[in-house]
Amino acid sequence: MTSCAVNQPITEYIFSLYGTSVRYVTTSPFLAAPGNELLKHFRRDSLDESASLTLWFHAVQNRADIPLIKSSSAHRLSSGTGAESGDRRETGLPYEVFHDSGRLIADFPHVGVLVIDGKQHKADGYLIKPEIMPEGLIEYLFHLALIELLRREGLYTIHATALEKHGRAVLIPGNSGRGKTTSFISLLRSGYRYLSDDHPLLRDAGTHVDILPFPIKINVTEETIAFFPELRSAPDHILRPGFPKRAFYAEELYPTSMGQHCRPGLVLFPHVIDASHSHLERLPKSRALEMLLPQALLVYDADVARREFHVLTKIVQQVDCYRLHFGRDILDLPRLITPLLEQTT
């Protein structure tokens, strides 16, 4: 791999995610910060072994500077006009995905290109003028490339918040506006421990699935902030300004909040209702799996897709799944959820 930047020092960062080491290389300070922010809890000064995965991110000034030529055998796997997914505005990007000579090429017009080579355990990102690009967008593209490589190492993810209590995880899948983050914070502030706000990692452990922490910023709307006194009074250096959402790190507001890897205990699919009290509706396994599958990121490799489907199916088969009809009793949600979780321990 070669850098597109000229006479720029190469900077290398090392991370370790649950036995998988990651080397991140860039010549651009604008690309370095978002990747380091996303993986700051996994940062290492050195590794005893060579890195399992390598990501090179390059800054270019024009699309013509991207040194990529698709072969005549390249075929398009999917395309989209930019519908948002999960809680990330950055996913609202037009895109095309191609398979070309064993590589996966994700093309985002006017933004850049990701080239992922699963067999070589590496990815290249070419981003156009990252100095004027929102950091959240760079972080999102870095995360896409990373997750595509991690899948091949047996680490998967879904759009879900996740918390741990008594050695069991509560998974709350869903897109923005369904009450996912609000219910997550309600449990977090009552003593549940933080695993992830939007992308917990999943690993097949044979007899069960492990839920692994992937701690990132917690993004909250002004509507969510209004429910919680500690968020309403949080200073800007804790609850960082942003639009349309602000963000904070769980450990800065809830000091004992970091959880450990654990087995799933409950899966909750939140749905906001206009009612004074929340209630739960037990879901059949088939319906729960049907609702969970769209929360997985797109998979383009058939073998990876089968393994990931097996992991999601195992979760649904082994735990109780509920639709959470989320009413106005937001601060009392733990009283509804905790007794169910305790039955699983």
URTAWO-V607930 format. One record per residue. N is the residue number from 1. RES is the residue in one small letter. SS is DSSP state (H for helix, E for strand, - for the rest). Layout:
BEGIN
N:RES:SS
N:RES:SS
END
This chain:
BEGIN
1:m:-
2:t:-
3:s:-
4:c:-
5:a:-
6:v:-
7:n:-
8:q:-
9:p:-
10:i:-
11:t:E
12:e:E
13:y:E
14:i:E
15:f:E
16:s:E
17:l:E
18:y:-
19:g:-
20:t:E
21:s:E
22:v:E
23:r:E
24:y:E
25:v:E
26:t:E
27:t:-
28:s:-
29:p:H
30:f:H
31:l:H
32:a:H
33:a:H
34:p:H
35:g:H
36:n:H
37:e:H
38:l:H
39:l:-
40:k:H
41:h:H
42:f:H
43:r:E
44:r:E
45:d:-
46:s:-
47:l:-
48:d:-
49:e:-
50:s:-
51:a:-
52:s:-
53:l:E
54:t:E
55:l:E
56:w:E
57:f:E
58:h:E
59:a:E
60:v:E
61:q:-
62:n:-
63:r:H
64:a:H
65:d:H
66:i:-
67:p:-
68:l:-
69:i:-
70:k:-
71:s:-
72:s:-
73:s:-
74:a:-
75:h:E
76:r:E
77:l:E
78:s:E
79:s:E
80:g:E
81:t:-
82:g:-
83:a:-
84:e:-
85:s:E
86:g:-
87:d:-
88:r:E
89:r:H
90:e:H
91:t:H
92:g:-
93:l:-
94:p:-
95:y:E
96:e:E
97:v:E
98:f:E
99:h:E
100:d:E
101:s:-
102:g:-
103:r:E
104:l:E
105:i:E
106:a:E
107:d:E
108:f:E
109:p:-
110:h:-
111:v:-
112:g:E
113:v:E
114:l:E
115:v:E
116:i:E
117:d:E
118:g:-
119:k:-
120:q:-
121:h:-
122:k:E
123:a:E
124:d:E
125:g:E
126:y:E
127:l:E
128:i:E
129:k:-
130:p:H
131:e:H
132:i:H
133:m:-
134:p:-
135:e:H
136:g:H
137:l:H
138:i:H
139:e:H
140:y:H
141:l:H
142:f:H
143:h:H
144:l:H
145:a:H
146:l:H
147:i:H
148:e:H
149:l:H
150:l:H
151:r:H
152:r:-
153:e:-
154:g:-
155:l:-
156:y:E
157:t:E
158:i:E
159:h:-
160:a:E
161:t:E
162:a:E
163:l:E
164:e:E
165:k:E
166:h:-
167:g:-
168:r:E
169:a:E
170:v:E
171:l:E
172:i:E
173:p:E
174:g:-
175:n:-
176:s:-
177:g:-
178:r:-
179:g:-
180:k:H
181:t:H
182:t:H
183:s:H
184:f:H
185:i:H
186:s:H
187:l:H
188:l:H
189:r:-
190:s:-
191:g:-
192:y:-
193:r:E
194:y:E
195:l:E
196:s:E
197:d:-
198:d:-
199:h:E
200:p:-
201:l:E
202:l:E
203:r:E
204:d:E
205:a:-
206:g:-
207:t:-
208:h:-
209:v:E
210:d:E
211:i:E
212:l:E
213:p:-
214:f:-
215:p:-
216:i:-
217:k:-
218:i:E
219:n:E
220:v:E
221:t:-
222:e:H
223:e:H
224:t:H
225:i:H
226:a:-
227:f:-
228:f:-
229:p:H
230:e:H
231:l:H
232:r:H
233:s:-
234:a:-
235:p:-
236:d:-
237:h:-
238:i:-
239:l:-
240:r:E
241:p:-
242:g:-
243:f:-
244:p:-
245:k:-
246:r:E
247:a:E
248:f:E
249:y:-
250:a:H
251:e:H
252:e:H
253:l:H
254:y:-
255:p:-
256:t:-
257:s:-
258:m:E
259:g:-
260:q:-
261:h:-
262:c:E
263:r:E
264:p:E
265:g:E
266:l:E
267:v:E
268:l:E
269:f:E
270:p:E
271:h:E
272:v:E
273:i:-
274:d:-
275:a:-
276:s:-
277:h:-
278:s:-
279:h:E
280:l:E
281:e:E
282:r:E
283:l:-
284:p:-
285:k:H
286:s:H
287:r:H
288:a:H
289:l:H
290:e:H
291:m:H
292:l:H
293:l:H
294:p:-
295:q:-
296:a:E
297:l:-
298:l:-
299:v:-
300:y:-
301:d:-
302:a:H
303:d:H
304:v:H
305:a:H
306:r:H
307:r:H
308:e:H
309:f:H
310:h:H
311:v:H
312:l:H
313:t:H
314:k:H
315:i:H
316:v:H
317:q:H
318:q:H
319:v:-
320:d:E
321:c:E
322:y:E
323:r:E
324:l:E
325:h:E
326:f:E
327:g:-
328:r:-
329:d:-
330:i:H
331:l:H
332:d:H
333:l:H
334:p:H
335:r:H
336:l:H
337:i:H
338:t:H
339:p:H
340:l:H
341:l:H
342:e:H
343:q:-
344:t:-
345:t:-
END
